[in-house]
Amino acid sequence: MPPSSQTLRSAFQSAAHQWPKDALRPSLQFSQSILKASDKIFLPPNATSKEYNGPLNELSKVQTQKAEEAIKSLHRLIENRALKAVSFSSLSLSPFPFEIELMRVICVEPNDGENYETCKFLETLR
């Protein structure tokens, strides 16, 4: 049985409350965007989450699946699963020779005979 709209909305609200605060932009928080998006999906038009206690909009089967995927993705981001899956050593903070060469090819090499000046940043990495 697919989850109810109330269950999905609660999951979005839970993810929003777990989202870390942005100290650089205190007036613009991603958690507020999550809450507004869930209100737009689940609440009838012109209703706000503070004053509304009525029935929620029912989602189609596809919308429910997409909402579940979005909730799972939010939780993966909150838990930093991608960061935990890859172990970084102190050596990984400096670029490897392959990456330096790739940056040189992409950023510096001339296209179709154009002249260029050597990138001072890339010279410092060699």
N, C-alpha and C positions, 0 to 999 in steps of 0.2 A: 504494500500500500504506500503510495507516495506521501511524503510529509505534507502536513497542512500549511496553509499560508501563514498561520500564526507561528508555527515551528520555524519556518524559513525566516520570517521577519525577526524572530527572537535570535536566530543564529547570526543574522546580519548585525543586529544590535550588539550582540556579545562580541563579535569581531571588531566592531567600531570602538567599543569600550576598552578592548585589549590593545588597540593600535597605539604605538608610542607617540607621545606628544612631540611636536616640532618646535624646538626652542627658537629657531631662527624666524619663524613666521607664526607667532602665537595667535594671531587673529585668523589664520587660514590653516585649519587642521584637516587632514585627510579623513579622520574619523567623522567629522561633520559631513563630509561628502558622502561617505558610506551611509550615514543615517538619512540624509536627504534622498539619496537614490532609493533606499528601501521604502521610505515614505511614498515616493512617487510611484513605485511599483505596486505596493500593497494597499495604500489608502485611496479612497475615492477622491476625485478632483475637489479642490478647495478645502480639504480637511488637513488639519495639522496634527502631528503626533501627540501634542500635549492635551488637546481637547477631545480627541476622537476615541471612542470606546465601542464603536459599532462593528459590523462585519467587515472583513477584509476582502479585497479582490481575490478571486480564485485564479490561479495560473493554469495555463494549458500544460500538457505533459512535457512538451519541449521546453517551455519556459521554466518549469519546475526543475528539469534536468540542468538547464543553464544556471539557474540560481544555486543549485547544489554544487556545481563545478566552481562557481564564483566564490562560494563560501569556503570550499576546500582550498582554493588558491589563496584566499585571504589568510587562512590559518597557516598555510605553508610559509607565507611571507612573514607573518607574525612570529612564527617559531624559528625563523632563519634556517629552514631545512636545507636550502641550497648551500648556504655557507658552511653548515656542519658536515655536508656530504663531501666537501673538498677540503683536504688539509693543506693549509698554507704554512710554509716555513718562512723564516726571515729572509731567505734567499729569493723567495717569489716576489718580494716587494720591488726588486730591481728587474728590469726587462731582460729577457734572454736574448742571445744573439739573433735568433730567428725573428723575434718580434721587432728588434731594432732594424734588421734588414727589411722586413715587411713595411715598417713605418717609412723607411727611406724610399722604397719603391712607390708606395701610395702617395706620400706627401711631397717628395722632393724631385723625383725623376721627371724630366721634361716630357711633355706630350707633343708628338709630331714636330720635333725640332725646336721647340721653344727653349729659350735660355732661362736659366734659373740661378739664384744665389743659394749657396749651401745653407741649410738650416742650422743655426748655431746650437739649437737645443739638441739635435741629433748628434752633433759633433761632441757634445759633452758626455754622451752615453758611450762613446767608443772607448 
